[in-house]
Every structure is written in structure tokens, then in C-alpha cells.
Amino acid sequence: MSSEAPRTNLLTLTAALLLAGGLGAGAVLWIQSHRAPAPALLPAPAPAPSPDVAPATLAAPQAVSVPVPPASLEDIIAKALPSVVLVETPQGRGSAFFVSKDRLVTNVHVVGGSSWVTLKGQGGRTFTATVAAKAPDYDIAILQASGTKEDQPFLRLGSALQTRTGQEAVAIGSPLGVFQNSVTRGIVSGLRQMGPVVVLQTDAALNPGNSGGPLLDRDGAVIGINTASFRGTQGLNFAVAADHAQALLEGRTPVLPNVKLDDKESDTRRLPTPSTATEADHQRDQAARIYEARIAAIAKGANQLESSLQRFLANYFEGRVNGTYDRPLFALAERNAYQGSFVQGTEARLGDYRRNLEQLRELLQAAEDDARKADVYPGTRREVKARHEMDHRFWER
């Protein structure tokens, strides 16, 4: 091919591109000249008249906080119970409560002259504590426990000086040293000064064994340490102000200087005799422990007798038991309960089972009579029998 041909082709391509470019530009100019005219711009609206309150002063809408309902009394008590323990000493029993994971508050008259005590927590867990500090004039003692868990629950100390007459109060303790973590409820009857001690008067029921336990307000804070009651009266009980315990815990003298009781009553008498266990109470407690040991032995014997009876019937009796009984053992008391036949020569063994059952019933009745004579409370006896599953009316015949 000659060199002229490519040149001709190049000129032709260039002309075509120029022509296309010209046509394209013309087309664009033509389209723009034939577009619809742009709408006329409307004048900007006049500014609205200013309101009476300038917009800058209008507060932005705030998030509405929903008030949290107060905890129920049941929830407060349930949360407090694991912090309260039974205190056992050679002299008797009382109560105490944790104020930290290893420190507790109780009464001096609960620990007596002991340098260490045994503590029994909820669920039966037992550990020991030493008596770290005492303030006899205020009937307050501090215990230092060992072997506690890191997550040991404890109570918050409040102030008795902030209470109001008539407000609700809850006492927790172990009345009679038996009914651990019992709860009673009442009101604050007054705030009084008895010698150097500020006390809360309350009608929440207190009994020997309640001493050293907490008196709580409606928020679950400790406002007093249950300490004393007047025997022979009802609703006349006292708790040492928690403020005294707070001072002792901080290493300060428990005295509360310049306490103003305002229009609340003041009393120059000293703190009444604490509701400690008397000699009669100690004898009653001892009798109750003996009673429980006897009931436990009888219950064990009844279980063994019943197991033996079941094996005997399975191997030597063919028939059915006539009637319905709460325990298979009780069928022995009915002469016609066993409808069927026994293996020859074994019939007499049924009589042996009946005699053994009657002996157990006589032993239980003897334990009941002795406990009644020792003035063990009926409620204590009922609780013991229920604990050992011996509270069926069958045993009362």
C-alpha cells in the first residue's frame, strides 16, 4: 500500500471528528435554546413575628424519669436474714448481725465473760468469732469472725436519731435461742435517753434470745440493737441506738455528745435489765435440748422399724393391706389391716412389730410429759416433732 493512502484516511478521520464535534456542540446549543423557561423565583417570605418567649429560652424536652417503687417489706427482710446469726456461749444464746464481711455487732450481756463465741448462720453453717471490743455501759459488743466467705451479706448501720415516732420497725433474732431468724414487726414508740444511752422504744415483740439482733427501718438499715424488755409487760421493748455501735466500730467512745431529742421524751433512768435468760430459762433450754434428742432417737427407731416391716412383708406376706395410711408403719395398729396369708411360722413376727411400735409410742409420750413438766413451750415441742416428722396424731393416742 502507498504512503498516500494512510494520510488520506487520517485527513478523512480528522474531518469526521471535527464535523461530529461541531454537530454535537450545535445540538447542545439548540437543546438549551429550546428548553422551557426557568420559573421565576418567589420573594422570600417575611419573617414571622417573634413570640412572647424568645426561642432561645425554650427548654429542650427532658427525659422523664420513672420513679422506682420502694422494695416490699418481704424483700427487705429476705435480704437481711442472711446477715443475722445465732450466738452460742457457755452461758446461753442470743443474736448478732454482720456489719461487714467479718465483723458483727451484738450485746455485751449476750457474750458475757466469753472471749470467743460460736455463731450459727442461716442454713446451719457454723463458725467462730472472738470478742473484739465491749462497751458495757451501752451493752454493745463487737465480734471478729473467722472463716467467713468473701460474699458474706451484711447490714448497713443507720441512725436512731433520724427516726420518727410511729414509723415501722422490724426486729430479727432467735427468741428463746431456738427459733432462729424469727421476725417481728412493730413501730418506734419513742426515742429516749436512759443514762448515757439513747434507746429506741418499740412494740416489736422481743424475747430472750432476740438480744443482739437488729432493729431495722423500712429501708433495711439498722437503727437499733435489740437489748432489753420489761418482764411481765407487752409491747415495752428497747433497742440501743445504732449510733452507739457505729462509734464503737470506729474506735470512738460510744457517747453521743449534744444529743437533742427535741420534743421526744427523755428519761434519766438507766437501761433496764436486759432480757437475758434467767436460771429458769436455762433449765427450760436444757430440757428442750434433751427433749429434741429423745424425739430424734424415737424417730430413728420408727424409721428402722418401718424398713424392717417392709422387708418382712415383701418376703413373707402374700395379700394386700386394707386401708390407706400416712405411713406403712401405722397399719400395724389395725388388727385387720393385712388381708392375705403369711409364710407358715412367721405370723408371730407381726405381733413383735406391733409391740415395738407401741413401745415407741410410749417413749414419745414419756418425752412429752417430761418436757411439759420442765415447762418446755408447746410451740417448741411442736417444732421439734415436725422437724423429725413425728408430729402425726397417730403418736398421740
C-alpha positions in Angstrom: 0.0 0.0 0.0 1.3 3.6 -0.9 2.1 6.2 1.8 -0.6 8.5 0.3 -3.5 6.2 1.4 -2.9 6.4 5.2 -2.6 10.1 5.0 -5.9 10.4 3.1 -7.5 8.2 5.7 -6.1 10.3 8.6 -7.5 13.5 7.0 -10.8 11.9 6.5 -11.0 10.7 10.2 -10.0 14.2 11.4 -12.7 15.9 9.3 -15.2 13.4 10.6 -14.3 14.1 14.2 -14.5 17.9 13.7 -17.8 17.5 12.0 -19.1 15.3 14.8 -17.9 17.8 17.3 -19.5 20.7 15.6 -22.8 18.9 15.2 -22.6 17.8 18.9 -22.0 21.4 20.0 -24.7 22.7 17.8 -27.1 20.1 19.1 -26.3 21.2 22.7 -26.9 24.8 21.9 -30.1 24.0 20.1 -31.5 22.0 23.1 -30.5 24.6 25.6 -32.2 27.4 23.4 -35.4 25.3 23.2 -35.7 24.5 27.0 -38.8 25.7 29.0 -38.0 29.0 30.7 -37.0 28.6 34.4 -39.7 29.6 36.9 -39.4 33.0 38.4 -38.1 33.0 42.0 -40.7 34.0 44.5 -39.7 36.6 47.0 -38.6 35.2 50.4 -41.4 35.2 53.0 -41.4 37.9 55.6 -40.1 36.7 59.0 -42.8 35.6 61.4 -43.4 37.9 64.3 -41.4 36.9 67.4 -43.4 35.1 70.1 -43.6 36.4 73.6 -40.9 34.0 74.7 -37.7 34.0 72.7 -37.0 30.7 71.0 -33.6 30.6 72.7 -35.2 30.4 76.1 -37.4 27.4 75.3 -36.0 24.4 77.2 -35.4 21.2 75.2 -37.7 18.4 76.1 -36.2 16.4 79.0 -36.3 12.6 79.5 -39.0 11.7 82.1 -37.5 9.6 84.9 -39.8 6.9 86.1 -39.7 6.6 89.9 -38.6 3.2 91.2 -41.2 1.7 93.6 -39.8 1.0 97.1 -38.9 -2.6 98.0 -41.5 -4.6 99.7 -41.2 -5.4 103.4 -40.8 -9.1 102.5 -37.9 -8.3 100.1 -36.2 -6.2 102.8 -36.5 -9.0 105.3 -35.3 -11.7 102.9 -32.2 -9.6 102.1 -31.5 -9.0 105.8 -31.9 -12.6 107.1 -28.5 -14.0 105.9 -26.8 -11.3 107.9 -28.2 -12.3 111.2 -26.8 -15.2 113.2 -27.4 -17.2 116.4 -24.7 -16.7 119.1 -23.9 -19.6 121.4 -21.8 -19.2 124.6 -21.4 -21.4 127.7 -23.8 -19.0 129.4 -26.6 -19.1 126.9 -27.8 -17.9 123.4 -28.5 -14.7 121.7 -28.2 -13.0 118.3 -25.8 -10.9 116.4 -25.6 -9.4 112.9 -22.8 -8.7 110.3 -21.9 -5.1 109.6 -19.0 -6.2 107.3 -17.9 -9.5 105.9 -16.2 -10.4 109.2 -17.4 -8.0 111.9 -20.6 -8.3 113.9 -22.5 -6.3 116.5 -24.2 -7.9 119.5 -24.9 -7.1 123.2 -22.4 -7.4 126.0 -24.9 -9.4 128.0 -25.1 -12.0 125.2 -21.3 -12.7 125.1 -20.9 -12.3 128.9 -17.4 -13.0 130.0 -16.5 -15.1 127.0 -13.5 -14.2 124.8 -14.9 -16.2 121.9 -18.3 -17.4 120.8 -19.9 -19.8 118.3 -22.0 -18.4 115.5 -24.6 -20.3 113.6 -25.8 -18.8 110.3 -28.8 -19.3 108.1 -28.8 -22.8 106.8 -26.9 -24.2 109.8 -23.4 -23.0 108.8 -21.2 -22.7 112.0 -18.1 -20.6 112.6 -16.4 -18.9 115.5 -15.7 -15.3 116.5 -13.6 -13.5 119.1 -14.9 -10.7 121.2 -13.0 -7.7 119.8 -14.5 -4.8 121.8 -17.0 -4.2 124.6 -18.9 -1.1 125.9 -20.7 -2.5 129.0 -22.4 0.8 129.8 -24.0 0.7 126.4 -24.5 -3.1 126.2 -22.7 -3.3 122.9 -20.0 -5.7 121.8 -18.1 -6.1 118.6 -17.2 -9.6 117.3 -14.4 -10.5 114.8 -15.4 -13.6 112.9 -13.1 -16.1 111.2 -13.9 -18.5 108.3 -16.5 -16.2 106.6 -17.0 -16.0 102.9 -16.0 -13.1 100.7 -19.6 -12.6 99.8 -20.9 -12.7 103.3 -24.0 -10.4 103.4 -24.0 -7.6 106.0 -26.3 -4.8 107.1 -25.9 -1.1 106.9 -26.0 0.9 110.1 -28.4 3.8 110.1 -29.2 6.4 112.8 -31.7 6.2 115.5 -31.6 10.0 115.8 -33.3 10.3 112.4 -36.3 8.1 113.3 -39.8 9.4 113.9 -42.3 8.1 116.5 -44.8 5.9 114.8 -42.5 4.7 111.9 -42.3 1.0 111.1 -39.7 -1.2 112.7 -38.7 -4.8 112.2 -36.8 -7.0 114.7 -34.9 -10.1 113.7 -33.4 -12.6 116.2 -33.6 -16.0 117.8 -36.2 -15.9 120.5 -35.6 -18.4 123.3 -32.4 -19.3 121.5 -34.4 -21.9 119.5 -36.4 -20.1 116.7 -33.5 -18.8 114.7 -34.2 -15.8 112.4 -37.6 -15.1 113.7 -39.1 -11.8 112.5 -41.4 -9.5 114.4 -42.8 -6.1 113.3 -44.0 -3.0 115.2 -43.4 0.7 115.4 -41.0 3.0 117.0 -42.8 4.0 120.2 -40.3 6.7 121.2 -36.7 7.8 121.4 -35.4 8.0 125.0 -32.3 8.8 126.9 -31.5 6.3 129.7 -28.4 7.4 131.5 -25.7 7.7 128.8 -27.6 5.5 126.4 -30.0 6.6 123.7 -32.6 3.9 123.1 -35.5 3.2 120.8 -38.6 2.1 122.5 -40.6 -0.3 120.3 -43.6 -2.6 120.5 -42.0 -5.1 118.2 -42.0 -8.3 120.2 -38.7 -9.3 121.9 -37.9 -12.4 123.9 -34.8 -13.9 125.5 -32.6 -14.8 122.5 -33.6 -11.7 120.5 -30.9 -9.7 122.3 -28.1 -8.6 120.0 -30.3 -8.8 116.9 -31.0 -5.8 114.6 -34.0 -3.4 114.6 -34.5 -2.3 111.1 -36.2 0.6 109.5 -38.3 0.5 106.3 -35.2 0.9 104.2 -33.4 -2.1 105.7 -30.9 0.0 107.7 -30.2 -0.9 111.3 -31.5 1.7 113.7 -31.0 -0.2 116.9 -29.6 -3.3 118.6 -32.3 -5.2 120.4 -31.3 -5.3 124.0 -34.0 -5.3 126.7 -37.6 -5.6 127.7 -39.6 -5.4 130.9 -40.8 -8.8 132.0 -44.5 -9.1 132.6 -45.3 -6.4 130.1 -46.3 -6.4 126.5 -45.0 -4.0 123.8 -42.4 -2.4 126.1 -39.1 -3.3 124.5 -35.8 -1.4 123.9 -33.0 -1.3 121.4 -29.7 0.6 121.8 -29.3 3.3 119.2 -27.2 2.1 116.2 -25.2 5.4 116.5 -23.5 4.0 119.7 -22.4 0.9 117.7 -21.1 3.0 114.9 -18.9 4.9 117.3 -17.5 1.8 118.8 -16.8 0.3 115.4 -14.8 3.4 114.5 -12.8 3.2 117.8 -14.6 6.1 119.4 -16.3 6.3 122.8 -19.9 5.4 122.2 -21.2 8.5 124.0 -23.3 10.7 121.7 -22.5 14.3 122.7 -25.0 17.1 122.5 -27.9 14.8 121.5 -31.1 16.8 121.1 -34.2 14.8 121.5 -36.3 17.8 120.6 -39.9 17.1 121.7 -39.2 13.4 122.2 -39.3 12.1 125.7 -36.2 11.9 127.8 -35.7 9.5 130.8 -32.9 9.8 133.4 -33.3 6.1 134.4 -30.6 3.7 133.3 -31.2 1.0 130.7 -33.5 -1.7 132.2 -32.2 -5.1 133.0 -31.5 -6.9 129.7 -33.8 -9.7 128.6 -31.2 -12.3 129.3 -32.1 -15.8 130.1 -32.8 -16.4 133.8 -31.9 -19.7 135.6 -35.4 -20.9 134.7 -34.8 -20.1 131.1 -31.5 -22.0 131.1 -33.3 -25.0 132.6 -36.0 -24.7 130.0 -33.5 -24.6 127.2 -31.6 -27.6 128.6 -34.9 -29.5 128.8 -35.7 -28.6 125.3 -32.4 -29.9 124.0 -32.9 -33.2 125.9 -36.5 -33.4 124.5 -35.2 -33.0 121.0 -32.5 -35.7 121.5 -35.2 -38.1 122.7 -37.5 -37.3 119.8 -34.7 -37.7 117.3 -33.9 -41.2 118.8 -37.5 -42.2 118.6 -37.8 -41.0 115.0 -34.8 -43.0 114.1 -36.2 -46.1 115.7 -39.5 -45.6 113.9 -37.7 -45.4 110.5 -35.7 -48.6 111.2 -38.9 -50.4 112.4 -40.7 -49.4 109.2 -37.9 -50.5 106.9 -37.8 -53.9 108.7 -41.5 -54.2 108.4 -41.5 -53.5 104.6 -38.8 -56.2 104.1 -40.7 -58.7 106.2 -44.0 -58.1 104.2 -42.2 -58.4 100.9 -40.7 -61.8 101.8 -43.3 -63.4 104.0 -46.7 -62.0 103.2 -48.9 -62.5 100.2 -52.0 -60.4 100.0 -52.9 -56.7 100.4 -53.0 -54.0 103.0 -56.6 -53.0 103.7 -57.0 -49.2 104.1 -54.9 -46.1 103.5 -52.2 -45.0 105.9 -49.9 -41.9 106.0 -47.0 -44.3 106.9 -46.9 -48.1 106.3 -45.9 -48.4 110.0 -49.3 -47.2 111.1 -51.1 -50.2 109.6 -49.7 -52.2 112.5 -52.2 -50.5 114.8 -55.1 -52.0 112.8 -55.8 -55.7 113.5 -57.4 -56.4 110.2 -55.1 -54.3 108.0 -53.3 -57.3 106.4 -55.7 -59.3 104.2 -53.8 -62.4 103.0 -51.5 -65.1 104.3 -48.1 -65.3 105.8 -45.4 -67.9 105.3 -46.1 -70.6 107.9 -44.3 -69.9 111.1 -43.8 -66.2 110.5 -47.2 -64.9 111.7 -45.9 -64.3 115.3 -43.4 -61.8 114.0 -46.2 -59.4 113.1 -47.0 -59.3 116.9 -43.4 -58.4 117.6 -43.6 -55.4 115.2 -46.8 -54.3 116.9 -45.2 -54.4 120.4 -42.2 -52.5 119.1 -44.4 -49.8 117.7 -46.3 -49.5 121.0 -43.0 -49.1 122.8 -42.0 -46.2 120.5 -45.3 -44.5 121.2 -44.9 -44.9 125.0 -41.4 -43.4 124.7 -42.7 -40.4 122.8 -45.5 -39.9 125.4 -42.9 -40.0 128.2 -40.7 -37.5 126.4 -43.8 -35.2 126.0 -44.7 -35.5 129.7 -41.2 -34.7 130.9 -40.9 -31.7 128.6 -44.2 -30.4 129.7 -43.2 -30.7 133.4 -39.9 -28.8 132.5 -42.0 -26.0 131.1 -40.8 -26.5 127.5 -43.1 -24.4 125.4 -45.8 -26.2 123.4 -44.6 -24.4 120.3 -41.1 -25.7 120.9 -42.4 -29.2 121.2 -44.4 -28.9 118.0 -41.5 -27.6 116.1 -39.2 -30.4 117.3 -41.7 -33.1 116.3 -42.3 -31.5 112.9 -38.6 -31.3 112.3 -38.3 -35.1 112.9 -41.6 -36.0 111.2 -43.1 -37.2 114.4 -46.0 -34.7 114.6 -48.7 -37.1 113.3 -51.7 -37.5 115.5 -51.0 -41.3 115.5 -48.4 -40.8 118.1 -50.8 -39.0 120.5 -53.0 -42.0 121.1 
